[in-house]
Amino acid sequence: MSYYGAHWQTALPYAAGLAGAALFTHRALRDAAARTPSPAHLRWMADSFVALLAGIILTPYTLGGMVDWAHRGLGAALFALQLLLAGRLVAWAHGDAAGVVFLLLQLGGGVLAAVYVLQAEGLLIHGEATFQLGFALVLARTLPLVAPPIAAPSAAAGGVPGPVAGGVPSAAVGGVPGSAAAASAR
């Protein structure tokens, strides 16, 4: 995918896309970290993810041999980090079947990308896209299993009740907010 970062017409969308992926993934991992078996390790991985993606953005492979090798090294380190992170999440999710399938998809994409990374032509972008899709699916599947979202405080616990999915607004029941009919419907 680095091809798009090496051309002026696509460099900005490429950089914005990778920066967005880095920031949103970082936020999701750091928010979930406290509810995982190894919070410090997950936070470190989230920070490393951002640093590696930033390095990839800042090292267009077309700037010469040393920059190209730095770019490839950062890319390989990022892939290794993502594979380790995905494996850790699947293990924490007790080998969830869907998580395992997504991890295998990610691994297959990584193997395909590794085969073509040093060749001038081939299926490199296909392998990279498959790898990233597998990684995204692992995150989407396992993070809620490993670190379930924190529930909103309940009214009984003194918190302010939040909206209920599929619930009926209190004004729609009985017509008057705070009425006995509205209160009994909650």
N, C-alpha and C positions, 0 to 999 in steps of 0.2 A: 504494500500500500504506500510505501515511501515514495513511489514514483510521483504521486500527487503533491508531495511536499517539495519536489525539485523543480517545479514549473510555476512561473508567476501567476498564471491563470488559475491554478488550483491550490497554491500554497496557503492562502488565507483560509479557505474552507477546510483544508486538511488540518491546519494548526488548530482552528477553532473546534473541529470535531474531536481531535485527540485531547485537547485541553478540557473540553466538556466531559469526555469519557473519564479522564483522569480525576477531575474534580468530583463528579457524581459517584464514581466508584470509591474514591477516597472517603467521601462523606458517608456512604452506606457502610463501609467497613468500619470506620471509626465509631459511628453511631451504634453498631452492633457489637463492637469489641467487648464492652463491659459485661455482656451477657453470654460470652463464650468461655470455653475452658482455659484459654490463654490470651487474655486481653492485651497484654503488652506486646506479645508476638504479632497479633493481628494488627495492632496500631502501627508497628514497625513495618509490616508488609504493606499497609496502606500508604505510608509515607514513601516507601521505596518505589511503589507503583507510580506515584506522581513524579518522583525524581527521574526514574527511567524514561517515562513518557516525555517529560520535558527535554531530557537529553536527546531523545530520538527526533523531536521537533527541531532542536537546535543544531543538528548535524546532518544536513542534507547530503546524501551520498555522492552527489555530483560535484562536490567541492574539491575532490582529490582523494588520493589513496589513503592518507591517514584519517581523514574525516570519514571516508567510506568505511574503513575498518572500525572506527569508533562507533559509527552508526550501527554496523552489523553486531558489534559486541554488546552495545546497549540493547539492541533488539533481542539478541539471544538471552541476555540476562533478564529482560522483561518476560520473555516466553517461559524461561525457567521459573521465575517468581510466580507467574500466573498458574503454571502447572502445579507447583508446590502448594500454592494457596488453594487451588481447586481440590487437590488431593486431601488437604487438611480439612476443608469444609465438608467434603463427602465423608471422611472418616468421622468427623464430629457429628454428622447426621446419621451415624451408624450404618453406613453403606446403603443409604436410600437408593432404591433401584433406578429411579429416574436420574438421580444425581450421578450414579455410576455410568449410565448410558451417556449423559452429557459430558462427563469426564473422558470417556472413551472417544467421543466425537472430537473433543478438544485435542486429545492425544493424536488421533489420526490426522487432524489438520496440521499439527506440529510436525509430524513425520513427513507429510507431504511438503510442507514449507522447507524443512531441513534438506530434503532431497534436491530442491530446486534453488536454494538460496545462493549458491555460487555459480549457477548457470545463467547465461544471458537470456535464454528463453525457456518457457515452461509454465508450470502450474503454481508458481510461487504465490501469486495473489489469491488463488483459490485455496491454497493451504492456509494462508494467513487469515482469510475470511472465515474459513471453517473453524480454525483454532479459536478465533475471537468469538464466534457464535457459540461454540461449546463452552467457553469461559463465561460468557454472559448468561447462558442457560444454567450453568452450575451455580452461579451467584444467585440468580433469581429463584432457583429451586431450594438451595440449601440454607441460605441466610435466614429465611423465615423459620426453618426447622431448627436451626442451631441457636438462633437468637430471636425468638418471637418478639414482635413489636410490643412495646410497653402499652398496656391497656390504659384507657382514659379513666380518671378517677370516677367512682360511682357517686351518686347523690347520697346514698346511705353512708358512705365514708366521709361525707362532708365536702366532696368535690362538686364541681359544676357539671351536670350531665351534658354529654355531647350528643350530637345527632345520632340516631340509630339508623343503620342501613335498612332501607325498606320501611322505615317507620312512618307514621302519619304525624304531620306537624300538629301541635296541640291546638292551634287556632282552627284547624279543620274539623276537630272533634268537638261538638257542642257549640261551635261558632264563636266562643269567647275564650281568649287565652286565660288560663288560671281558673276556669270554671270547674265545677265538680265533675262534669262529664269529661273535660279535658284531663283533669287529674286522675280520674279512674281509668282512662284509656292508657295512661303511661304506666 
